[in-house]
Amino acid sequence: MPHYATQQSLGCDLSVLGICYGKQILNKELGGTVERKDVRDGQFEIQVETECPLFKGLETRQMVLLTNGDSVDKVAEGLRCVAKSSRHID
């Protein structure tokens, strides 16, 4: 699921959106953890924060396609998770 990085955590004046492997690398580099899950692919329901500009106007629940089994386990300080699955797979 997407994560936003704050300007303070990256030391720049830009917000950064991490999706899929980019999110996992960003999270790991900033001190979070990533783990491999048993589920490798398929369609899953996620819950999004509709207050986030990225999801403005969308329904809270969305169906998405998962194409890898790696998942953020612990979100790094300075990052904000704006969507997640009920199975904690992202």
Secondary structure, DSSP 8 states (H G I E B T S, - for coil): --EEE-HHHHTSS--EEE-THHHHHHHHHTT-EEEE-S--SEEEEEEE-TTSGGGTTS-SEEEEEE---EEEEE--TTEEE-EEETT---
